[in-house]
Every structure is written in structure tokens, then in C-alpha cells.
Amino acid sequence: MSGGGVLSIQGMRITNEEVSPGTVPQWLLEHLISQLSDAKPYSDGGMSRILVIYPTTESRREIIELISNQGYVIDNTLHHTIPSLMDSIMSDFRMPQKLNQSSAFQIILHEECKKVSANLGFPIINPLPEMNWSRGKTTALSELHAFLSSESLAKDWNGPGIGKFRKILQSLESKLNSTHGDFLPIRLIEKLINSERPFSLTDVDGIIMLNHSPTIPKSHIDFMKVISRHCPIHQLGNIGNIRLGEHGLRLIDEWAITDVSNLPEWVPKHNPTSQNKENNVDRIMLHRENQSFEATYSIVSNFLLESSNKTVLIIDPNFENNKNIWGRGMKNLGLPFSYGEHMLINNSFGHWINSYLNLSHSDDAFSLDKLRAISLQQSLVLFPEMPVHPKDERIRPIPDTELLTNIARSNHILGGPGALSQWLQSLSSNYDFRFNNDEDNIKKESTQWWLLCLSRWLNPLLSGFDRDSIKEFSNKGVFTNELLPLPDILKNGDDWFRSTINLLSEKMTSRSNVEDSVKSIAVIQSLYSEFSNLRSTQFLIKHNYPKMGPAWIDEMSNLIQKINIKISSSLSRNRVRILSCDQSLGCTADLTILANTSSNSWDLRVPKMHFIGDIERHENNLLRPDGPIRNARHNLEHILKSSPQVIILDSSFDDSNPPSTPIREWTISNNLDESKIFESVIDYSLSPRNAQRINGLRLNDNQKSLRPPINSNSVTISIDPILQRDRERRQPQLASEDGYLPDENRNSVFNFDIKNMTRKTPKTFSSPRENVRWPVLSAITIDQNNSRKIKTQTIDPRPFTPRSLGINVNDSRNGFRQLENLNFPTWSPTRLQKWLRCPRSGWLTRSLKVELEDSQKEDLDARTHGDLFHKIHHNLILQTLNFKEKYPRNFDFDLVNNSPLNISHSKIDPQILMQQSLLNLDDIAPWLNRDDAVSTNRIRMMTGMSIREWDEWLSNPQPVPLTGRIGRMINAELLLENVAPIAIEWDLSLYDKEGIEISLPSHITSPNGESLDPIKLKGQIDRVDLVPFDIDNNIWIDEEGSNEVAPLELYKSSWKPRRLVIIRDIKTSEKTDIKDRHFKGLLEELQLALYARSWEIANPGDLVIGAGISVLGHETSHLIEKSSNLLVSKLTKFGTETEITKSLFRFLDEDESPESDPFRAWMASRISVALNASDRANKGFVNPIPQENNCKYCSVSNLCDVKLEGDF
């Protein structure tokens, strides 16, 4: 497949001798210093002028600085590596300058390959002209050509694509008048064969080539052979086995010189000895390989304290992957660290500029995650500073992330094409202004202004569709209706890039942190320089580059992702240097540490190369299987002699990270059976977190901690779950004689089965309402006849008041000891419910505001689905009966004017009601017009139509039959003939801005008749209905009724109601059974009872005679728990009646023969629970209540040590 072979060159002058690995021979160092002060030519009796070839750039820099530090002026032309010598001789031959193979060139090269591929230039790789030529293919060919060129095989290689690829490179060389690095060695070799001595070697008497790896590229070997025709070369190679790789490189296979008389004349006279120098090599055993960093920091910090002049060389085979770890460690030790080169994309600025570029690009363009991330970052200036708002200076172009989250959820904005229009449409809609306060509206206009500025500034980067669609949106503020100042639209992507870079530069120069500013400006300059290079090159070779839109973004994003930036170049001047094994060849120090020596870190696998198979490898002696191990052995030989003291950190104890082959071989050959074992000693400046982690590991191994713990009480955290599970198992369960749990065991209970509230009363026991004592807790009675367990009902025992354990540490941590009094001024039913279910969860989420960040899902969020049905249901009632949401209806006026009292009385055709509801649906959720799977499914579910039928109907809206969930909702509403809606989403703050005060007299406050502080309640009641006193005579209001607040203990009073009221809570449900949801609303939740009492307090004379859950799901059902009041005993057609409270509730001061209305007693019981929950919360009790239903859906369960996990 190639014509490669051994290069035969006439007149080579190459000799070699063997030297000990490690430092540069003293005789050579002395000569290099002496020749600097001896100007007499060698031919006239002066000292020979010697050029030295170093194995690595770092070793060259080390020797130059060593000589320079002695006060000498260095002639850098006498100190080279093979690549730098090539560059020097290239200049001698006046060849075109070397091509900069930067990220800009890679983009140019890809475009050229793309053109050739379209013309079938790569028939094997891309056999069809319309096939996409990816950047990966260009990269693969580039890597293959570079490798073959380094092995002097590229010219005659017959593999796929290389011939055409070489022509592309040569064409670019011609257009750019430059020399590509892949062609440099072979061209230099040809010129050196056919020319006189190059200028760089004219005054050089000889070249000493220091020890090199035996696996250097063949092109370098051939180059040095040709050089030897013009200037003699004397090699210094390490002693050792050539086959194993221990020996240094030999340009030609000749015996080493062993006698001083055989040395070339120009070589300084010395005794060619090859005895190994003695030094101290220690092995330290590690329990885990990741201790390498800790052990290194400890050794280095102690060593540097001995002298201010000592130097350390740390060698890490996996240095490239561990750069950031070493950087943090060196910073903690107060030492400088050079990262060398790293990718711009890994820098915070590079990451965010790339993220900003791609905000409008790809399938998740303008997604919630992207917008939220770009709005929270602090690295970029997203657009120029805007003038003050023309009307309200509180409005600034700053987004509210919570608002963005709510809009994305409510409008199902997932990102992608068209997402920007959806955002702007949602932010431009004033639909919800009547529900918002000024603060909410200011946030909305601020977010709208920010997104308008963003979209206008990003205009050149938008797709054509997005650019056209945003023209439809006005720049008027959604709240103030004022024209919002916006940035100018830039002409193209290049203008955008330059303007954005200028904004960033201004920001960086104004920073107070000078060091960060300098670094950031350097990064910006690197990016701008590469961008300018790309454009100038494209102009030179007449490339048509994209001017705007996704194509421009794709080009710029690829440019950014491939740019390498240099953080620091002064590596060898640091007292501590950290290098890879290959970089360290030829380097020395006072102490050398070899770290991360496992087989996972020291990768000895043969690299893979595209388009080279096993046959090609064997035929051309490429990618030899023993290449990496030979190179590793050679590096190890140098490392072991690189300093007077060498330390090897061996991870042989770590079964998951066994030692690499070179370390294992070295250990066996030296019979190292015993070595030191590293023990953590934290006497150096590590991060506090790492120090505590190490102490924890020691304690886990039953060893004494090196430092006292920050919190000695933390040692008991691990036993918290064990104690909690033990308490759960020990909860009392057995009943007393009446079938219920004894009262003295109440404080030992802290969870219960919700089902016990709805189970039927066993025949052998009295119901809770008629039991001797009340309230009661469910318990188990063992049937003596058949040993069957009999369970009774329960009255909600929450909030639980479990006894503390008496262990101060545990009790304090788990909320059994009071925090500082919290004293919440107001409550909402939702917030109270959260505290009731689990005080810890309520405290974290409602008091500390700790919650998981919402993430957008493909399917419609359950909350959005619920809000959608709520609004459609509410609008149906509001528009038909003509009153406003949030405010009570003027029912007296409607009654006098014979206005329709409810949907059924309106006599509007059901099909027209369906038409109106569908129009409302389109107004509320215009995103349902999309043709994605979610919209298709939801449209069919709600309307019974396909997406095509929905589009056709929207183009010509007409009355349609009742179908889908909306149709069933309307049908269920038409059945409520004997109710009159008087309030929708009624806001409690209309009565009192501070909230409605709810209290109970102590004699009916369960469970113990305590006097509890009242609570201030805020919230919104979904729906309030009036019911008639006499439907036949159309009597809805009793003018003789009282104008005072209804007493809870109505049975003790002569109070007469003026109006009769039903409270409904609207729920949407996909899975929960309708009756179960109603049970939950009455017996587990607090909302219905609290809202019922709030309405009575705010509307004196009104009596709540029913409350329940209206479920809008597959079927719509209006369930109502009705009072036993005789006034409504004959009431019908108000919903589905239930009698859940009838056998459960009575007032606390009643006996087993109660006379009260169970419904009123239920209200008092639920209010008691709410007051007790508020009381414990205000006192600071935040104990956890781990239960299946609590933990399974808890948003902060990952912070709780005692949570129930798994499948419960």
C-alpha cells in the first residue's frame, strides 16, 4: 500500500555513546557554558561550536535557564528540538512560512473537502455526491495524513482519500503561500540532500543529540540522518535493553563508542562511561490511587520548606485529564501552576459565548433551560445597556426566571423552531392582568423587554422563520403600553460578533479584579484573533462564508470548540512543575514524584487510526503493539534517575486500579517487598472539605481522627433512619375496649393509614360520632373467635405531637426541639396542608424556599392541564351569567331582573355553549394548534376532534355537539339546575387585605380543648353556589334571616340564615377515582372547611350547607357533602350527594348522643387541625413525618435522612 522503507543517505556522519539516564552530562554542560565566552573558531584552535538537540521543549528550556541563571547570554540558535531545528532550516531555505493549523484553518480545510466530495473526489468514503461530508471525516483524514507524513509514508500511500487530500492541502498551500506542517519533513530532506550546508549550521562544528525516545517518528529520524551529511552528529543514548525500549534512540545501528580515543575531534574530551548514577528511589504504597494527589501535596509542602531554592518535578501519566485537579491543589498550596494549552470551550467565557450563539439554534432553541441558564450567567453582556423605561423606572430588561418557568409550563413551550414566537406571544398577552398585582405585571413587562432586546440583538443569528415571525410583535410594553427602547438590529453575524466582543471588553476593563480581567481579556483576544484569521483566509482564497442564520452559528460554534488558548508559558521557572511522562523526558529537579501510576492512568493501548487496518499496520510496521510499552519503559528509566530523590506512588493495594506494566516490572526487578504506606497527615493547606473527608475515612477504618470534627454531634446522623424505623415499628396499634386507640398513646403516634378515615365502622363497635370518647384513633382489635384483625375508623390525628427521644442531638436535628418562633403572619390552605403532611417539608419548601428547579417535559404538565380546564370551566360560567372572576356576583340584581341564575336556566343551546368553550380554549391555549403528538392527543381528549378537524373548525367556528371532556363538563353543568353560581375564584383578600381571621372557642377545639391563636387566611375559592330555600317558589334569599356570622354550633342557637351556600373546590384528575378525590378533599385536606368558614365570616347571614370536590376528568362529577339541616333536606339537582361526615364527627363538648349537625362538626374539626398545625409551626416544631404518600412526591426528600425509600 506504500513505498516506505529505510532511507539510504550517502555521507552520513553519526556516532553514539551510551550514558546514564537522568541529567545532562557535566562535561557537555561545562562546554556549553565555555563556548559562550570563546569567540575563536574551532578551526583556529578555539573551542568547537556545538548545537544540542533536546528531546522535549521543556528540557531545552530547563538547560537554557540553568545557563542563563549563571549570568550568561544564551545563543538560542545552538539549542533546539528536532521540530524547532526544522523550522530554523526552513527559514534558511526561504520556504514559505509554516501554515498555522488553527481552528480557522480546520474550517477552511473542511469546506475544501466538502467541495471535492460533492464531485466524487472521495469515492470510497463518500460514494454519492449528495451524501453529507461531516466534519468528522475531514478530521479523520487530517489525522491520518499527519500520522503517515510523520512516518514518511503519505506520498506513496494508496489508502482511501489520502491522494486527493494531499492535493487539497497542496492547493491551499499555493493559495495561502505557506507550507503545511505535514509536508515540511520530506521537503526539508529533499532540499538538504541536494543543497549545500544551510545557514543555521554554517558555524556549527557538530551536533550532540541528547537521549531521545526510541519511538520518535521516522520522518524525524530521516531528517537527522540528512542533517548529518552537513554537520556531524554525536548521539547520547541511555544504556539499557534496546528491544525493551530502555535504550535511547539510535539513528543508525552501530556500536557505541567506549574509548575516548574514538570520540570525534569536535566532541569535548571525556571518559565514555555508562555507569548508572546512584540516587535514592522510594516507593510509597497507596490504599487508593486517588490518594496520589493528597500524598503528592503532602510530600511537596514538606520538601519545599527545607529550602527556598529546591525544585520539584511531578510526573503524571494522565496529566491532560488531571490538569484541573493539579491546578486546584497547587493553588491551595500557594504555588503557581501552568495549564499549558486548553480548549477555549472549557473556559467559562468560551462556554457561555458558545451557549449564547446556540440559544437560537438547534432543536431546543429558546428552550426554558437555555433561557434560564443564559439569564442567570454573569460572564457575558447579552446586549447593550438600555435607557430608563419611559414610564416606570422599576421596569428594567431583567427576566424573572420563575415567570419564565410558569409561562413555559402553561403554554407548553419546549423549544425549537417557532419557540421564540411562542415566548413573545405569551409575554405580550395581557390575559392574566386581572389576576395579577402590580409587582407581577412589572415582572412580566421586564421579562418581555429582556426577551425583545435579546431577540433583536440576536436578529442576525435567527433562522429566517424566526426573523420573519418576530416582526409581527410590537415593542409596546404589555403592562404600561409604552414603546420599549430596543437595541439596533445588526446587519450580519460578523457585526454581531464584533459588537458583542466590544461589550465584553468594556465589561472586563471595568472589573475591580485585575487578575480576572487580564485573563478574560486574553481569552477574548484569542477568540477575536482566530475569528479575524478565519475571515482573512476566507477572503484570500475567495471562500463564500455564511453571513447570518444557523449556518453562521454552526461555523462560529465549530471555531470556538476547536480553539486552544494558553494560560501560562513560564512552566520551567516554577519551583514545582507538573508534566506528563513524554514531556518530562530530559527534565530534572531536586525531587521527582511519579503519581497516578495505575494501568487506568498510564494508558499503554495502541492508538487507533482511521482507515488503517491490521494488514496495513503489519506491512508498513505502523502502530506496533509494543510501541507504547517501549516508550513507557524508556520514560521510566529517565524518571528513576531524574533527581537525587525519586518517589514512586504505587497503587498496588487498590484492586480497582492495579499498577501499570512499567511499575510492576520495576517492582519485580528490584525485589521491593516492603515499602512505606501512605497515611493521611493533614498538615498542609488542603481544602477543608477534603480534610474532613479524610478524617471520615479514618474513622470508618476505626482509626483516630487527625482533627476534632466541626460538629461532634454529626456522628449520630447515620443512626437517624435506624431510630426512625424502630419508632415506626413500636407505634401502638392495639385498641382499648371501645375498639379505638387509648388516649394515653396518642403522643406515640406519628403516622396513620389514610384509608382508616374512610373505612366502614365494624358492627361490633360504635361509630366515632356515637362513641363514648371523641376524637378517636383507629386501632386493631383481635377477634377472639377467629383471630381476625378488626380495624376501626379514625378522626384525623394530625398534627402529630410525638414524644421526643430524650437524645438532645437527635431531637434537635429532627425538629422535636423548638426553633426560634417563626410566627407566620398569614397562611394559605396549601401552605397549611404542606406543614400538616410533614412539618420538615413545609419548613423547607414554604419557609426556606428550598425546592427542586422545574424542568420542562415533553408531555403537558399536570398543573397546566388543570389550569386549562379551570379557565374553560370558569369562563363558561362567567360569560354566560355575565359577572367577573374574583368578585362576588350581584345576585339580588339578577334575581330582580330575571337574569339566568345558572347555565341550565340560560336556555342557551348546548352546542352554542360548546362553541363558546372551544373559542375560549383557543384563546387560552393557542399552542394546541401545533401538530405535535402532545397537541394532537390533548385536542382529541378535550374536544373529541382530530387536529385536522380542529384546524377546520377554527377557520369557521360553528356550534358543535357536546364531545370530549369539554362536552362532558358542559353536560354536567347543565344538570346543576338548583344552584346559582355567585363567585368564581373569590379572593379572600377582598374582605381583608391581611387575610380573614379564623378562630375557634376552646371548648370545641379538638383534641384537647386548648385555646389556640387564630390564623389569618388568604387564598381563592374556586366556586361558590347559592341554593334555594324553596325552588318551587323561587325563594333564594330569606329577608328575615340574620345579618350576623353563622355560629358553628348552630344546634345551640336560634340563628337563621339569609342565604344558603355551597363551596366547591375544582380538581382535574387523570387517574384518581372521583370518590377517593372527594374523600381526600373532605377528610385529609383543610381547604374546603377553611374556605367554608371564611365565606361565612366575610358574608354575614350566609350559611354553608355543603362542600365538596368537583372533578373535571374523563367524566365530570360535582360531589357535595350536604348538611343535615332541615332547610335543605329536600334539595335536589345540586350535585352528587354524599354522607361521609354523618358517622364521624361531633363537637368536642358533646357526648355519645350528639344533636349537632355532623357537617358543622366536621368544619370545626378541620379548623381545629388547621389551628393546631399553625400553632406547632409558629412555635418552630419541624419534625419529619415519613409516610409513603408524603415521601413519594416530596420535592425535598433528598435532603431528609429519615425518608422512606424504594417501593415503600
VENVEN-V979035 format. One record per residue. N is the residue number from 1. RES is the residue in one small letter. SS is DSSP state (h for helix, s for strand, l for the rest). Layout:
N RES SS
N RES SS
This chain:
1 m l
2 s l
3 g l
4 g l
5 g l
6 v l
7 l l
8 s l
9 i l
10 q l
11 g l
12 m l
13 r l
14 i s
15 t s
16 n s
17 e s
18 e s
19 v s
20 s l
21 p l
22 g l
23 t l
24 v l
25 p l
26 q h
27 w h
28 l h
29 l h
30 e h
31 h h
32 l h
33 i h
34 s h
35 q l
36 l l
37 s l
38 d l
39 a l
40 k l
41 p l
42 y h
43 s h
44 d h
45 g l
46 g l
47 m l
48 s l
49 r l
50 i s
51 l s
52 v s
53 i s
54 y s
55 p l
56 t l
57 t h
58 e h
59 s h
60 r h
61 r h
62 e h
63 i h
64 i h
65 e h
66 l h
67 i h
68 s h
69 n l
70 q l
71 g l
72 y l
73 v l
74 i l
75 d l
76 n h
77 t h
78 l h
79 h s
80 h s
81 t s
82 i h
83 p h
84 s h
85 l h
86 m h
87 d h
88 s h
89 i h
90 m h
91 s h
92 d h
93 f l
94 r l
95 m l
96 p l
97 q l
98 k s
99 l l
100 n l
101 q l
102 s l
103 s h
104 a h
105 f h
106 q h
107 i h
108 i h
109 l h
110 h h
111 e h
112 e h
113 c h
114 k h
115 k h
116 v h
117 s h
118 a h
119 n l
120 l l
121 g l
122 f l
123 p l
124 i l
125 i l
126 n l
127 p l
128 l l
129 p l
130 e l
131 m l
132 n l
133 w l
134 s l
135 r h
136 g h
137 k h
138 t h
139 t h
140 a h
141 l h
142 s h
143 e h
144 l h
145 h h
146 a h
147 f h
148 l h
149 s h
150 s h
151 e l
152 s l
153 l l
154 a l
155 k l
156 d l
157 w l
158 n l
159 g l
160 p l
161 g l
162 i h
163 g h
164 k h
165 f h
166 r h
167 k h
168 i h
169 l h
170 q h
171 s h
172 l h
173 e h
174 s h
175 k h
176 l h
177 n l
178 s l
179 t s
180 h l
181 g h
182 d h
183 f h
184 l h
185 p h
186 i h
187 r h
188 l h
189 i h
190 e h
191 k h
192 l h
193 i h
194 n l
195 s l
196 e l
197 r l
198 p l
199 f h
200 s h
201 l h
202 t l
203 d l
204 v l
205 d l
206 g s
207 i s
208 i s
209 m s
210 l l
211 n l
212 h l
213 s l
214 p l
215 t l
216 i l
217 p l
218 k h
219 s h
220 h h
221 i h
222 d h
223 f h
224 m h
225 k h
226 v h
227 i h
228 s h
229 r h
230 h h
231 c l
232 p l
233 i s
234 h s
235 q s
236 l s
237 g s
238 n s
239 i l
240 g l
241 n l
242 i l
243 r l
244 l l
245 g l
246 e l
247 h l
248 g l
249 l l
250 r l
251 l l
252 i l
253 d l
254 e l
255 w l
256 a l
257 i l
258 t l
259 d l
260 v h
261 s h
262 n h
263 l l
264 p l
265 e l
266 w l
267 v l
268 p l
269 k l
270 h l
271 n l
272 p l
273 t l
274 s l
275 q l
276 n l
277 k l
278 e l
279 n l
280 n s
281 v s
282 d s
283 r s
284 i s
285 m s
286 l l
287 h l
288 r l
289 e l
290 n l
291 q h
292 s h
293 f h
294 e h
295 a h
296 t h
297 y h
298 s h
299 i h
300 v h
301 s h
302 n h
303 f h
304 l h
305 l h
306 e h
307 s l
308 s l
309 n l
310 k l
311 t l
312 v s
313 l s
314 i s
315 i s
316 d s
317 p l
318 n l
319 f h
320 e h
321 n h
322 n h
323 k h
324 n h
325 i h
326 w h
327 g h
328 r h
329 g h
330 m h
331 k h
332 n h
333 l l
334 g l
335 l l
336 p l
337 f l
338 s l
339 y l
340 g l
341 e s
342 h s
343 m s
344 l h
345 i h
346 n h
347 n l
348 s h
349 f h
350 g h
351 h h
352 w h
353 i h
354 n h
355 s h
356 y h
357 l h
358 n h
359 l h
360 s h
361 h l
362 s l
363 d l
364 d l
365 a l
366 f l
367 s l
368 l h
369 d h
370 k h
371 l h
372 r h
373 a h
374 i h
375 s h
376 l h
377 q l
378 q l
379 s l
380 l l
381 v l
382 l l
383 f l
384 p l
385 e l
386 m l
387 p l
388 v l
389 h l
390 p l
391 k l
392 d l
393 e l
394 r l
395 i l
396 r l
397 p l
398 i l
399 p l
400 d l
401 t h
402 e h
403 l h
404 l h
405 t h
406 n h
407 i h
408 a h
409 r h
410 s h
411 n l
412 h l
413 i l
414 l l
415 g l
416 g l
417 p l
418 g l
419 a h
420 l h
421 s h
422 q h
423 w h
424 l h
425 q h
426 s h
427 l h
428 s h
429 s l
430 n l
431 y l
432 d l
433 f h
434 r h
435 f h
436 n l
437 n l
438 d h
439 e h
440 d h
441 n h
442 i h
443 k h
444 k h
445 e h
446 s h
447 t h
448 q h
449 w h
450 w h
451 l h
452 l h
453 c h
454 l h
455 s h
456 r h
457 w h
458 l l
459 n h
460 p h
461 l h
462 l l
463 s l
464 g h
465 f h
466 d h
467 r h
468 d h
469 s h
470 i h
471 k h
472 e h
473 f l
474 s l
475 n l
476 k s
477 g l
478 v l
479 f l
480 t l
481 n l
482 e l
483 l s
484 l l
485 p l
486 l l
487 p l
488 d l
489 i l
490 l l
491 k l
492 n l
493 g h
494 d h
495 d h
496 w h
497 f h
498 r h
499 s h
500 t h
501 i h
502 n h
503 l h
504 l h
505 s h
506 e h
507 k h
508 m h
509 t h
510 s l
511 r l
512 s l
513 n l
514 v h
515 e h
516 d h
517 s h
518 v h
519 k h
520 s h
521 i h
522 a h
523 v h
524 i h
525 q h
526 s h
527 l h
528 y h
529 s h
530 e h
531 f h
532 s h
533 n h
534 l h
535 r h
536 s h
537 t h
538 q h
539 f h
540 l h
541 i l
542 k l
543 h l
544 n l
545 y l
546 p l
547 k l
548 m l
549 g h
550 p h
551 a h
552 w h
553 i h
554 d h
555 e h
556 m h
557 s h
558 n h
559 l h
560 i h
561 q h
562 k h
563 i l
564 n s
565 i s
566 k s
567 i l
568 s l
569 s l
570 s l
571 l l
572 s l
573 r l
574 n l
575 r l
576 v s
577 r s
578 i s
579 l s
580 s l
581 c h
582 d h
583 q h
584 s h
585 l l
586 g l
587 c l
588 t l
589 a l
590 d l
591 l s
592 t s
593 i s
594 l s
595 a s
596 n l
597 t l
598 s s
599 s l
600 n l
601 s l
602 w l
603 d l
604 l l
605 r l
606 v l
607 p l
608 k l
609 m l
610 h l
611 f l
612 i l
613 g l
614 d h
615 i h
616 e h
617 r h
618 h h
619 e h
620 n h
621 n l
622 l l
623 l l
624 r l
625 p l
626 d l
627 g h
628 p h
629 i h
630 r h
631 n h
632 a h
633 r h
634 h h
635 n h
636 l h
637 e h
638 h h
639 i h
640 l h
641 k l
642 s l
643 s l
644 p l
645 q s
646 v s
647 i s
648 i s
649 l s
650 d s
651 s l
652 s l
653 f l
654 d l
655 d l
656 s l
657 n l
658 p l
659 p s
660 s l
661 t h
662 p h
663 i h
664 r h
665 e h
666 w h
667 t h
668 i h
669 s h
670 n l
671 n l
672 l l
673 d l
674 e l
675 s l
676 k s
677 i s
678 f l
679 e l
680 s l
681 v l
682 i l
683 d l
684 y l
685 s l
686 l l
687 s l
688 p h
689 r h
690 n h
691 a h
692 q h
693 r h
694 i h
695 n h
696 g h
697 l h
698 r h
699 l h
700 n h
701 d l
702 n l
703 q l
704 k l
705 s l
706 l l
707 r l
708 p l
709 p l
710 i l
711 n l
712 s h
713 n h
714 s h
715 v h
716 t h
717 i h
718 s h
719 i h
720 d h
721 p h
722 i h
723 l h
724 q h
725 r h
726 d h
727 r h
728 e h
729 r h
730 r l
731 q l
732 p l
733 q l
734 l s
735 a s
736 s l
737 e l
738 d l
739 g l
740 y s
741 l s
742 p l
743 d h
744 e h
745 n h
746 r h
747 n h
748 s h
749 v l
750 f l
751 n l
752 f l
753 d l
754 i h
755 k h
756 n h
757 m h
758 t l
759 r l
760 k l
761 t l
762 p l
763 k l
764 t l
765 f l
766 s l
767 s l
768 p h
769 r h
770 e h
771 n l
772 v l
773 r l
774 w l
775 p l
776 v l
777 l l
778 s s
779 a l
780 i s
781 t s
782 i s
783 d l
784 q l
785 n l
786 n l
787 s l
788 r l
789 k s
790 i s
791 k s
792 t l
793 q l
794 t l
795 i l
796 d l
797 p l
798 r l
799 p l
800 f l
801 t l
802 p l
803 r l
804 s l
805 l l
806 g l
807 i l
808 n h
809 v h
810 n h
811 d h
812 s h
813 r h
814 n l
815 g l
816 f l
817 r l
818 q l
819 l l
820 e l
821 n l
822 l l
823 n l
824 f l
825 p l
826 t l
827 w s
828 s s
829 p h
830 t h
831 r h
832 l h
833 q h
834 k h
835 w h
836 l h
837 r h
838 c l
839 p h
840 r h
841 s h
842 g h
843 w h
844 l h
845 t h
846 r h
847 s h
848 l l
849 k l
850 v l
851 e l
852 l l
853 e l
854 d l
855 s l
856 q l
857 k l
858 e l
859 d l
860 l l
861 d l
862 a h
863 r h
864 t h
865 h h
866 g h
867 d h
868 l h
869 f h
870 h h
871 k h
872 i h
873 h h
874 h h
875 n h
876 l h
877 i h
878 l h
879 q h
880 t h
881 l h
882 n l
883 f l
884 k l
885 e l
886 k l
887 y l
888 p l
889 r l
890 n l
891 f h
892 d h
893 f h
894 d h
895 l h
896 v h
897 n l
898 n l
899 s l
900 p l
901 l l
902 n l
903 i l
904 s h
905 h h
906 s h
907 k l
908 i l
909 d l
910 p h
911 q h
912 i h
913 l h
914 m h
915 q h
916 q h
917 s h
918 l h
919 l h
920 n h
921 l h
922 d h
923 d h
924 i h
925 a l
926 p h
927 w h
928 l h
929 n h
930 r l
931 d l
932 d l
933 a h
934 v h
935 s h
936 t h
937 n h
938 r h
939 i h
940 r h
941 m h
942 m h
943 t h
944 g l
945 m l
946 s l
947 i h
948 r h
949 e h
950 w h
951 d h
952 e h
953 w h
954 l h
955 s h
956 n l
957 p l
958 q l
959 p l
960 v l
961 p l
962 l l
963 t l
964 g h
965 r h
966 i h
967 g h
968 r h
969 m h
970 i h
971 n h
972 a h
973 e h
974 l h
975 l l
976 l l
977 e l
978 n l
979 v s
980 a s
981 p s
982 i s
983 a s
984 i s
985 e s
986 w s
987 d s
988 l h
989 s h
990 l h
991 y l
992 d l
993 k l
994 e l
995 g l
996 i s
997 e s
998 i s
999 s l
1000 l l
1001 p l
1002 s h
1003 h h
1004 i h
1005 t l
1006 s l
1007 p l
1008 n l
1009 g l
1010 e l
1011 s l
1012 l l
1013 d l
1014 p l
1015 i s
1016 k s
1017 l s
1018 k s
1019 g l
1020 q s
1021 i s
1022 d s
1023 r s
1024 v s
1025 d s
1026 l s
1027 v s
1028 p l
1029 f l
1030 d s
1031 i l
1032 d l
1033 n l
1034 n l
1035 i s
1036 w l
1037 i l
1038 d l
1039 e l
1040 e l
1041 g l
1042 s l
1043 n l
1044 e l
1045 v l
1046 a l
1047 p l
1048 l l
1049 e l
1050 l h
1051 y h
1052 k h
1053 s l
1054 s l
1055 w l
1056 k l
1057 p l
1058 r l
1059 r s
1060 l s
1061 v s
1062 i s
1063 i s
1064 r s
1065 d s
1066 i s
1067 k s
1068 t s
1069 s l
1070 e l
1071 k l
1072 t l
1073 d l
1074 i h
1075 k h
1076 d h
1077 r h
1078 h h
1079 f h
1080 k h
1081 g h
1082 l h
1083 l h
1084 e h
1085 e l
1086 l l
1087 q h
1088 l h
1089 a h
1090 l h
1091 y h
1092 a h
1093 r h
1094 s h
1095 w h
1096 e h
1097 i h
1098 a h
1099 n l
1100 p l
1101 g l
1102 d s
1103 l s
1104 v s
1105 i s
1106 g s
1107 a s
1108 g s
1109 i s
1110 s s
1111 v s
1112 l s
1113 g l
1114 h l
1115 e l
1116 t s
1117 s s
1118 h s
1119 l s
1120 i s
1121 e s
1122 k s
1123 s l
1124 s l
1125 n l
1126 l h
1127 l h
1128 v h
1129 s l
1130 k l
1131 l l
1132 t l
1133 k l
1134 f l
1135 g l
1136 t s
1137 e s
1138 t s
1139 e l
1140 i l
1141 t l
1142 k l
1143 s l
1144 l l
1145 f l
1146 r l
1147 f l
1148 l l
1149 d l
1150 e l
1151 d l
1152 e l
1153 s l
1154 p l
1155 e l
1156 s l
1157 d l
1158 p h
1159 f h
1160 r h
1161 a h
1162 w h
1163 m h
1164 a h
1165 s h
1166 r h
1167 i h
1168 s h
1169 v h
1170 a h
1171 l h
1172 n h
1173 a h
1174 s h
1175 d h
1176 r h
1177 a h
1178 n h
1179 k h
1180 g l
1181 f l
1182 v l
1183 n l
1184 p l
1185 i l
1186 p l
1187 q l
1188 e h
1189 n h
1190 n h
1191 c h
1192 k h
1193 y l
1194 c l
1195 s l
1196 v l
1197 s h
1198 n h
1199 l h
1200 c l
1201 d l
1202 v l
1203 k l
1204 l l
1205 e l
1206 g l
1207 d l
1208 f l
